[in-house]
Structure formats: C-alpha cells, structure tokens
Amino acid sequence: MNIKIFEFNPIAENTYVLYDETNECVIIDAGCFYPDEKQELLDFILDNNLVVKHLLNTHLHFDHVFGNKFILDQFHLKTKAHQADQFLLEGMPAQMRMFGFKDGEDAPEIGTYIKENDTIEFGNQKLLVLEVPGHSPGSVAFYSAEGNCAIVGDALFRGSIGRTDLAQGNQDQLLQAIRQKLFTLPAETVVYPGHGPKTTIAQEMRSNPFFGGR
C-alpha cells in the first residue's frame, strides 16, 4: 500500500491518500483550504489514474474537513465519520471564528456513520476502524494490519497527544483510548498523525511524556 501525505491549510494539517496496485484509493481528512491545495490534491489523483472509493474523516474539526465539499463536488462522495462528531459540523462557523477564520463553506453532512470494528475496503486493502475518543468524542483511527500502519488523526502525535480543551474533549478518555486501542497494536506499527511527522507505537510507548516517557 502507498501513502501520499499532503500538508494543507494554515493549521498545517496532514491529508492522506492511500492507494495500491489496483489504483483504488481513499482520502483521509481532506484539509485542502486554498484553491492551489485543492488543485494539488486533484492533480495527484488524476495524474496517478486513481479511483477514489471513500472519503474518510478521523474527526470533524474544521481543519480536517475544509476539502470535504470539494471532494463531494469532484467525486460525488460524502464523508464517512463517527456520529458522535456530528455536532462539530453544526458548530463549524464558531469553530472557525475561534481560530481567526472567516465563515467559509459549510461542510457536507456525514454520509455514512462509522464505528468501532467497521472495515473500510478499497483495492486489495482493508482498514479497521478504532474508536479513540478524547480529542473529540467521535475521533477514530484507521488501522491497516497488512500495511503495518495507523492513521490516527489528532489522537496521538510524535511526543505528544491531541489537545483536549476543545468542545467535548476529555484528556482522561483520550489517554485511556490510546492505551487500549493504539498501544495494543504491534510495536512496529507506523503512526501517521493529523499534524506533524510520523512515528511508531514503540517510540511513543517508550518516550511519549504523557505516558511516562522521557
């Protein structure tokens, strides 16, 4: 499985395109905000003859959904996301104003609700949905056992965890979810976060200060 990483929008959000030899792909957290960012994402898909099967969201904070309407318009796909984050779409203008953005386009409604242990299939790949609430109540990760990787959104970062001071965030819940859902994955699993560089489960278990690391 191939993973293309884009860093989009003023919040430096990571958007992922996962694809394989069949040319089927998924887009995770379409954060493209500026017209040139949207064009960059579209050009990559077209230049590589990719067929977009799913638009997935790890969670629905504004910086991760900027591009959802663009993907809907281009490929007629609505996002798959957890129902517990639905309220974030309804409060999108307030979210954006909090971070100094003017009101933008409304993000499309969730098309399909996903939950723990659901499987997302594309090409020859399968992604397992893991619920990791705390950064937001509906935060999920997408785990590929064959690809030895997890796309974790803003739950876990290299040397840190997601902030929990936003609406319905809960640090105790997030720490518990990371221990129970992510730290039980194989140690060599590569972690692709919503911001910043990739890491591994082993590295975070060993050195993340939120779990006693140094």
C-alpha positions, 0 to 999 in steps of 0.5 A: 500500500502507498501513502501520499501525505499532503500538508494543507491549510494554515493549521498545517494539517496532514491529508492522506491518500492511500492507494495500491496496485489496483489504483483504488484509493481513499482520502483521509481528512481532506484539509485542502483550504486554498484553491492551489491545495485543492488543485494539488490534491486533484492533480495527484489523483488524476495524474496517478489514474486513481479511483477514489472509493471513500472519503474518510474523516478521523474527526470533524474539526474544521481543519480536517474537513475544509476539502470535504465539499470539494471532494463531494463536488469532484467525486460525488462522495460524502464523508464517512465519520463517527456520529458522535462528531456530528455536532462539530459540523453544526458548530463549524462557523464558531469553530472557525471564528475561534481560530481567526477564520472567516465563515467559509463553506459549510461542510457536507453532512456525514454520509455514512456513520462509522464505528468501532470494528467497521472495515473500510475496503478499497483495492486489495486493502482493508482498514479497521476502524478504532474508536479513540475518543478524547480529542473529540468524542467521535475521533477514530483511527484507521488501522491497516494490519497488512500495511503495518500502519495507523492513521490516527488523526489528532489522537496521538502525535510524535511526543505528544497527544491531541489537545483536549480543551476543545468542545467535548474533549476529555484528556482522561478518555483520550489517554485511556483510548490510546492505551487500549486501542493504539498501544495494543497494536504491534510495536512496529506499527507506523503512526501517521498523525493529523499534524506533524511527522510520523512515528511508531507505537514503540517510540511513543510507548517508550518516550511519549511524556504523557505516558511516562516517557522521557 
